[in-house]
Amino acid sequence: MSEPTTPFKACHCPEEGIRACRRKVTNGALHIVRQCQTCGRQIGSALSKKALGPAGEVGLPDFDPEIEERYRELAVHAIRQANPLLLSEPSDPIAQEIAARMALEREAREAVAELSRRWIQDLPPSKLADTLGTQAIELRRAVYDANLAITPRFADEPALKRWLVDHLAEDFELTREVKGRHLAEAVRVEIDFMAFPKPHLIDAGFAPRHFGIEVKHINQEDGFSRKASRALWQTVSYTDSEFEIGSSLVKPTFAMLFSNLSFDAELKLLRNFGSQRENDVVLWRGLLQLANHANVGTLDIRGTAADWRGWVMRFSTGGTYFSRRHSRLASPTYKKSNGNLVDKVRVGNF
């Protein structure tokens, strides 16, 4: 990325700087859209051929994605100049993500304002509320798609397992791919990790016992309901299993699900467009509430995968058993919040 040579200014997309062009969308269709020649973003929805006039689309240029790249380059440079200690290079991925999110939020605000002005002028009051609701859902979808494009994400389970070992081996003894037997069904099982706290955690109050960690990659876009429910139920089944640790059989009193949703940036990619059918946030919370009764929680990460600041063992989104917090300059601190979360027996009428 070359060093920007012109000052960065927030773009307000003046009408004289907008032109019509042809843009190929995800399904391969060719749309006629309006593109700002300063920031590169698409203005409004696709145009009808009637709106183009007699000449139609003859001679229209193609949508130019490089305009937005150049504009984002200027934004990254501006952030770097304002935060020289945080962002040492203009290609810093953190800077790029911040710049992209700034542009995304600006677009969302401007889109809402533009739609509101048009609807207030053109629609009768009786239809305004319903139309606003429909357009709000469409806007959420657009923001969601943009977030998918700019958020760094884990590709698969092996990547998650590597991250877990690299970052949590300091606090836990981790035994990989431990074989065992489900007590009720007498079938063979295998859990990704059995973990045991190291002495410094035990000194801080962590229970000196083995617990399970199951690692799953859950795609937010494809088959979320099926994959999320299966991942949690698989983890639940391990709390009713015995595993072979050396010459001993160990039954974990609790288990943690570690997934890409353990990172806040990916958790925010769950769909929540306003309709019940497309509200994966509510579904996820409900699944966690049920898993909580089987002593299953989530192992969540503070910060990002590239700049993590600790971990939290949560049950049913609201209860924390234990956590670690650290910064770049300070040593880790550990806190036991609620030991009852892993000691309760929830069988029958509890």
C-alpha positions, 0 to 999 in steps of 0.5 A: 500500500503506497503512502497517501499523498492527499489529505483524508476528508470524510466523504459526503458524496456530493451529487456532482461526484456521482455517476451511473455505472454497471455492477455485477452482483453476487448472483452474476446479474448486472445492475445499473447503480450510482457510484460516488467517485470520491469514496467509491460506495454505491449510492442507493439501490439499482436504477431502472432502465426507465430512469436512465433515459433513451440512451439506456446503459450504452457507454456506461463504465464498470463499477470501480472497486479501486476507488473505495480501496484508495479512499480506505487507504487515506482513512487508514493513513489518517488513523495512523497519524492520529494514533502513531503508538497504536498503528505503526504501519499504514498496512496494519490490519487493525487500522484497516478494520477500524477504517472499514468499520468507520466507513460502514457506520457512516454509510448506515447513518447516511442511508437511514437519513436518506430513506427517512427523508424520502419516505416522510415526503412520499408515503402516507402516515398509514404506510410509513411504519410498515415500510420503515420496518421493511427497509430497516431489515434490508439495511441490517442485511446490507450492514451484515454483508459488509461486516462479513467482508471486513471481519477477520474470521477463523477458517476451520476447527484446526485453526481454532485448535491451534489458537487454543493450544498456543494461548491457553497452554500457559494456564491449563494442562491440555490433553488432546483427543481423549477417548472415552465412553458415554455412561448411559449409551455405552458408546465410544466417544472422543473429546477434543481436549481434557484440561486441568488447571495449572497450580497458579489457577488452583491457587486463585480458586479454580477447582482442581479437577479435569474438565472438557473442551470441545472445539467447533467451527460454526458457520454463521451463514450456512446451516447455523441452527443445525450446527450450533445445536449439534455442537452444544449437544455433543458437548453436553453428552461429554458431561455424562461420559468417562475419559481415559486419562493415563490409567484413570477414568475421569468424568468431567463435572463441566465442559466448555464449548470453544468456537469461532463464536467465542470471539466477539467479532464473530459473535456479532456476525450472527444474523439478527434482521428483525424477523423470528426466522432470521434471528440467530442471536435469540436462538444462540441464547436459548441453546446456551440457556439449555446447555447451562443446565447440563453444566456446559458453558462457553470459553470466550476470549477477551479482545481479538484473535490477534490481540487477545486480553484474556478468557472467560468461562461463561454459563448461559451468557450471564454467569461467569465461573472464572476469568483471566484478564491481562494487558500488554504491560501487566501480568495476568490476573485471575478471578473466580466469580461463581463456583456454584456454576460448576458444582450444581447437579441438575437432574430431575426436578431441580 
